[in-house]
Amino acid sequence: MTRPLGDRTTVRRRENVAELESADGVVVLAMDAPHCTPFRLTGGGMLVWRHLTADRREARTVVAEVASESDSDASEIEPSVLLFLAELVDLELVEAHERAD
């Protein structure tokens, strides 16, 4: 079972990820992953993906931005977003690093 990331974990998109966006979603693919299976993101998943960048950012920043854009309460969506980010790490689409401070 996937364990949610901590809110102070830094996250970023992996460099080797291809994406194809349409009006109703985005398909992402880890080009160098052994399984290399396309993964379709829609709704909230697509919104989270849009707020991930190639630069490291704290997971809680992504949560705050998604909450703001979706008119949601950050404390309510945080558990789901952190779990989803962990799933993206498992799929080798996102890198995560725990902060040591």
C-alpha positions as CSV (number, residue, x, y, z in Angstrom):
1,M,0.0,0.0,0.0
2,T,1.3,3.5,-0.9
3,R,2.1,5.7,2.0
4,P,1.3,9.4,1.6
5,L,4.2,11.8,1.3
6,G,4.9,14.3,4.1
7,D,3.8,17.9,3.5
8,R,7.4,19.0,3.7
9,T,8.6,16.5,1.1
10,T,9.9,18.2,-2.0
11,V,8.6,17.0,-5.3
12,R,9.2,17.6,-9.0
13,R,8.4,16.0,-12.3
14,R,11.0,13.5,-13.6
15,E,12.9,14.7,-16.6
16,N,12.1,11.6,-18.7
17,V,8.3,12.0,-18.6
18,A,6.4,12.7,-21.9
19,E,2.9,14.2,-21.7
20,L,0.1,14.8,-24.1
21,E,-2.6,17.1,-22.9
22,S,-6.1,17.4,-24.3
23,A,-9.2,19.4,-23.1
24,D,-10.3,16.6,-20.8
25,G,-7.1,15.2,-19.4
26,V,-3.4,14.5,-19.8
27,V,-1.6,11.3,-20.6
28,V,1.8,10.9,-19.0
29,L,4.5,8.3,-19.7
30,A,7.8,7.6,-18.0
31,M,10.0,7.0,-21.0
32,D,12.8,5.1,-19.1
33,A,10.6,3.2,-16.7
34,P,10.7,-0.6,-17.3
35,H,6.9,-0.9,-17.5
36,C,6.5,2.3,-19.6
37,T,2.7,2.3,-19.3
38,P,0.7,5.5,-20.2
39,F,-1.1,7.0,-17.3
40,R,-4.2,9.1,-17.8
41,L,-4.9,12.0,-15.5
42,T,-8.2,13.8,-15.3
43,G,-10.0,16.1,-12.9
44,G,-8.1,16.6,-9.7
45,G,-5.2,14.5,-10.9
46,M,-4.7,16.7,-13.9
47,L,-4.8,19.8,-11.7
48,V,-2.1,18.3,-9.4
49,W,0.0,17.5,-12.4
50,R,-0.2,21.1,-13.7
51,H,1.2,22.3,-10.4
52,L,4.2,20.0,-10.6
53,T,7.3,21.5,-12.3
54,A,10.9,20.4,-13.1
55,D,12.0,22.4,-10.0
56,R,11.8,21.0,-6.5
57,R,8.9,22.4,-4.5
58,E,7.4,21.4,-1.2
59,A,4.4,19.1,-1.4
60,R,2.4,21.5,0.8
61,T,2.9,24.3,-1.8
62,V,1.4,22.0,-4.4
63,V,-1.5,21.3,-2.0
64,A,-2.0,25.1,-1.4
65,E,-2.0,25.9,-5.2
66,V,-4.4,23.1,-6.0
67,A,-6.7,24.2,-3.2
68,S,-6.7,27.8,-4.4
69,E,-7.4,26.9,-8.0
70,S,-10.2,24.5,-7.1
71,D,-11.7,26.7,-4.4
72,S,-11.1,23.9,-1.8
73,D,-9.9,24.0,1.7
74,A,-6.2,22.9,1.7
75,S,-6.6,21.0,5.0
76,E,-9.4,18.9,3.5
77,I,-7.6,18.0,0.2
78,E,-4.1,17.6,1.7
79,P,-4.4,13.9,2.5
80,S,-5.7,13.0,-0.9
81,V,-3.1,15.1,-2.7
82,L,-0.2,13.8,-0.7
83,L,-1.4,10.2,-1.4
84,F,-1.8,11.0,-5.1
85,L,1.8,12.4,-5.2
86,A,3.1,9.2,-3.6
87,E,1.3,7.2,-6.3
88,L,3.0,9.4,-9.0
89,V,6.3,8.6,-7.3
90,D,5.5,4.9,-7.4
91,L,4.7,5.2,-11.2
92,E,8.1,6.9,-11.6
93,L,6.5,10.1,-12.9
94,V,7.6,12.2,-10.0
95,E,10.7,12.4,-7.8
96,A,10.3,13.0,-4.1
97,H,12.9,13.9,-1.4
98,E,12.2,14.1,2.3
99,R,13.5,17.2,3.9
100,A,15.9,16.5,6.8
101,D,15.4,19.6,8.9
